[in-house]
Amino acid sequence: MTNKMTSAERMAALISGQKPDRIPVIPFISGYSTKITGISLGDFYADADKCFEAQMASMRLHGYEQTPMYGYASCGAWEFGGEIGFPYKKGQGAPYVVKHPVNEIEDIEKLEVPDFEKELPGAYKIADRVATRCAEHSMPVTIQTGSNFTAASVVANTSEFITWLIIDPKAIHLLLDKVSDMFINALDFFADKYGSETLMPFDGGPSESNNMIPPAMFEEFVYPYMKKVHSHIKDLGINTVLMHPCADQNLNLPYYEKLRKELNWSGKYFWIFGPETPIKDQIKVFGDHDIVCGNINPPLFLTQPYEEVVEICRKTIEEGIHSPSGFVLAPGCEFPVDADPIKVMAMVDAADQYGRM
C-alpha cells in the first residue's frame, strides 16, 4: 500500500494535532541498528558518526518514524567524573559503570555540577555530534535529560543508593539537586546551539519504578526534581518531550498526571510506558493532550514469529488508535538488539494494514 505522507510529514501532522495517513511507528531502536551497517555495539556507543549512520540506515531501510538519538540508562556516572565501559564484550548490551563518582555518602558534597561551558561532559560530547548530524538533516535533536532519579542511582554506588534514601535522605536530596542542575545545563547548551524548537528531550528510567521504590518515595525523591527540569523545558519554549517511565510505574501515574497539570505546558509529551501499564489507562490520563505510544512487551519480538508479531501489533493499534491526541505504535522499552529484522517489518506492516486514519 502506498503511503501518502513521508515520515517527517506524518510526525508533523501528529504533533500539530492533525491526522496522519497512518499511525507512526517508533520502534525505540538503538543497538539493533548495528545489524544494518555491521558495526559492533561498542562502536555504536563510542563513535557518534557510526551511531548516527546505523540509526539512519535502519530508519531508511524499515520506513519507520523514529529519528536517530543518543543515550543509555547509565547516564550520569561519566558526566560527574566517573568511568564507563562500552559494550564490546559478548553479553553486554549498553554502556555500563566501571567507576561511580560517589562511593561514600560524603562524596556527594564534593561533587561539582558539569557546566557545559568549557568542554561537554562525558557522553554529551558524543550526543552533540549525533545532534549535529540530525540537525544537518532537519531532524529533531533528541537529548537525554532524565530521569534524575535513575541518573543519581548510577552517579552513586547503586547498591548503596537505596540504603541512603532511608538513612540519609538529606544527602540524596543534594545529589538529586546536582543531577537536576546538570540536566538543566544540558538543556541550556543544546537549546542555545540547535534552537528550542528543534529539541526533543528524552526523560526516562527504571530506578523510580514500583519495582524499586514505593509511591511515597517517588513523591519525595522523584517528583520535585522531575518538575524542576520540566519547568525549565517549558521556560525554554521546547515543544515536545519523549517520556519513558520504564518498568512498572502504575502507582506513579498520579504523579505524572500531576506534572502535566501543574506545568500547564502547551507542548506535548510522547508517553512510552512499559508493557505493565495498559494503554486504556494512559489514554484516560494523558489522551486529551499528549501522544500515547503502544507498549508492546519487547521480548515478544525475540520469541514470536512474524505473523504473531503482526497480530500483537494489530491488537495494540486497536487499543490506541482512537486516542484523542494521537497514537504511536512502539515497544514498551528498547527494541531487542538481537531481534530479527523481519520483526521491525512486522510493526511497519501492521501500521500500514491496521493503522490507517
N, C-alpha and C positions, 0 to 999 in steps of 0.2 A: 504494500500500500504506500503510495507516495505521500510524503509529509508536505504539508502546506507551509510550514514555518521552519526556519533554521533553529538551531538550539538557542542561539542568542535571542532571536525573536520570541521563542517560546518562554524563556525565562523573563524577558522584559514584560511580556503580557501578564504572566503570573504575578510579578511583583507590583505591577501597576493596577492590579485588580481586574484585568481583562481575562477572558477565557482563551487559553492556548488551544491549538488544534488537537493536542492530546496532552495528557498529564506528563510532566517532565520526569526524567529518571536521574536520580543522583545515587549511584551505587556505592558511595563512600569508599571509592577505590583509592588506595595508596600503594602499598608494597606490591599488590597484584600486578601493577602496570610494568614491573620489571620483566614480566614474561613477554611483553610486547616488543621491547627493544633488546632483551637478552642481557641486561646488566645484572650485577649482583645486588642483593638487598642492602648490603653495606654501602655500596656506591650510591644507591638511590638516596640514602640519608646523608651521606658525606659530601656529595657532589651536586650542587644546585642545578647545574645545567643538565646533567643526566636525569635528575629528579623531574625537572620540568618536561624534558623531551619524552620521557617514558609516559608521563601522565597525558601529555598532549597526543602522543601516538595512540594511546588506549582510547582516549575520547574520540579521536577521529575514526578509529577502526570500528568501535562499537556504536557510535552515534548517540551517546547519552549526553546529558546536560551539565554534568559536573566539570568544572574547570580546575586546572592544577592549583595545588596548595602545598604548604609545608608545615608539618607539626607532628608531634608524638606525645604519648602520655607522660613521659618523664621530663617534660618541660619545666625548667626552674633550677635544677641542680647545677647544670653547666653555667647558666647565666649568673648565678650568685657565687661563682668561683670554684665549684666542684668539678668532677670529671665524669664524662660519659663514655661508653663504648658503642661503636657502631656494629650492627648485626652482620658480621662477616662469617660467623661460625654456624654450623648446622644446628637447627633448632631455635635460633634466635630470630625474633620477628620484628624487632624495633630497637631503637637506641635504648640503652639501659644505664643505670647509675653505677659508676665504678667507685666514686668517692663523693659522699654527701658533704655539703658545706657546713652543716650543723650536725655534730655528733654528741655534743654535750649541750645541755639547755642554756648554759652560759654563752655559747657561741652565737645565740640569736641576737644578743645585744651588740655584738661586734659586726654583724652583717652590714654591708654597705649596699644600698639600693643602686642597681645599674642605672646610669643616667642617659645613655644613648647619645651623648654629645661628642665624645672623642672617638670611640670605637664601639660598634654594636656588640653587645654581649652574647657569648655562647652561640646557640643555633640561630639567633636573629641575623647573623651575617649570611647564613645560608638562605634563610627565609627572605631576606632582602633581595638576593639575586633571583630567586624564584618569582618574587613580586615584580621585579623589573621585567622579566620575560613575559609575565602575564600582562603588565601594562603595555608592553610593546604590541601585544595582540588585542588591545582594547578589551581585556577580560577583567573581571573583578580581582582585587588584591585581597586574598584571604590570609589573615594574620592571627596566630594563636594568642589570645589574651585571657585565658582561663583554662580550667577553673582555678580560682585562688586556692581553694582547699586542697585540691589534688596536687597543685604545684608545691604548696607548703609541705605536703606529706612526702615529697621527694627531695626538697631542699634540706629538710631534717632527715635524720636517720629514721626510715619509715617504721621500723619495729618499735622505736621509742615514741614516735609522734602521738599515737593514740593514747599511750600512757600519760604523756604530758598534758593532753587535753583535760585529764582528770586531776593530776597532781599540781599543775602549774598553768592554769588557763590564761593568766595574765601574759606569760611568755608567748603562748601560742597566738594570742591576740596581736602581740607585737610582730610576730613573724608574718601573720596574715596581712597586717597593715603594710609591711615592707613588700610582700609579694604583690599586693594591690598597686602599690606605687610603681613597681616595675612594669606592670601591665599598662598603667596609665602613661608612663614614659614611652612605652612601645607605641601606644595609640597616637600620642602626640607626634612621634617621629614619622610614622608611616602616613598619618593624615597630612602632615606638612609636605612630605615628599611626593605622595601619589594623589592627594586630594581626598577629602572625606567622602565625596560621592562615589569614589571608586572602591572604598574599603568595605570588606565584609568580614568583621572579626569573628573568630571561632572560639567558643567557650564550651568546655565540656570535660567531664572526668568522672571516674568511678568511685573515688575515695569518699565522697559525700553521700553515696547511695545508702539505702536502708540495709544493705548487706554489711555495711561498715559502721554506721553511726545511727542513733535514733533521731527522730524528727526534732526533739528538743535541742540536740546538739547542732543540727542543721540551722535551727533558728538563731542560735547564739554564735556559731563559728563560721557559718557559710553565708547566710543571708546578708548581713551588714556589708560584707566585703564584695559580694556579688553586686549589690546595689551601688556601692561606691564606684566600681568600674563601669557599670552600665549607665550610671548617671553621667559619667564623663563621655561615654559613647553618644549619649543624647546631646550633650553640650557641644560636641564636635560636629554635629549635623550628619552623622552617619545614618544611612537609611535601612540597612539590613544587617542582621546578625545570625550566624549559624549556631544554634544551641543544641548540644548533645548531652543531656543528662543520662549518663551511662549506667547500665545495670538497673536494679530495681529501685525506682525513685517514686513509687506510687504515693507513699506517705509524705513526700516532699512537694507534691503537686500544689497544695495550697500556697506554698511559699513562692513558687514560680508564678502562680496566678497573682499573688500579692505584688511581686516585682512588676509585672505588666501594668497593674492598676496604679501603683504608686508612682511609677515613672511617667505615666500618661504620655508615652512616647508615640510619635506619629509614624515611626518606622515599623518594619516587620521582622519578626523572628521566624526563622525556619526551625521547627522543633523536630529533632530526631531523638526520640526516647528509645530505650531498649525495648526488646520484644515483650518485656514483662508488663508494659503499660498499654492497655487496649486503645486502639485508635478512637473508639467512641468516646472514651474519657478525655482524650486530647482535644477532640473536636468540641466537646462540651465546654472545656476550659478556655481554649485558645482560638477556636474556629471562626469566631466573628471578626477577628482582627489579623491573626497570623496564619502562616502556612504550615500545615501539618504534614509530616513525612511518614509514610508507611514503614513499619519497623519489622521487617522480616527477620527471623532468627538466623544469624549468619551461618551457623554450622549446616543449615539445610542446603546451602549452596555446595557444600562438600559431599553430603550424603545422598542427596536426591537427584534423580535423572532429569534431563531437560524437560520432559513432559510434565513431571510433577512440580518442578520449579515454576513453569508457566501457570499451572493450576493454582499454586500457592500465591503467585502474583495476582492472578485474576481475583481470588477471594479478597486479597488485601486491597486491590483497587476498588472492588465493590464496597468495601467498608468505608473508604475515604474519599471517593471521587466527588461526592456532593458536599464536602466541607466548604462552608460559605466563602472563605477567603483563599481557597486553593489547596491542592493536594499534590504531593510528590511521592513517587514510588522509590523506596530506599530500604536498605537493611537497617537493623537496629544498632549496628556498630560497624566497624570496618569490614569491608568485603574480604573474605579469606584470601590470603596470599596464594595459597595452593589450589584454589578452585579452578576448574576448567573454564576456558574462555566461553564455551557454549552456555554456561550459566549466566554470564553477563548478557549474552544474546537473548536468553530466555526473558530477562527483565525488559529489555527493549521490545522484544516481540510481543510480550504481554501488554505493554503500554500501547503499542500500535493496534493490537486487536481489541483490547477491552477498555482502553483509556481515552478513547476519542470523546471530545467535548461537544 
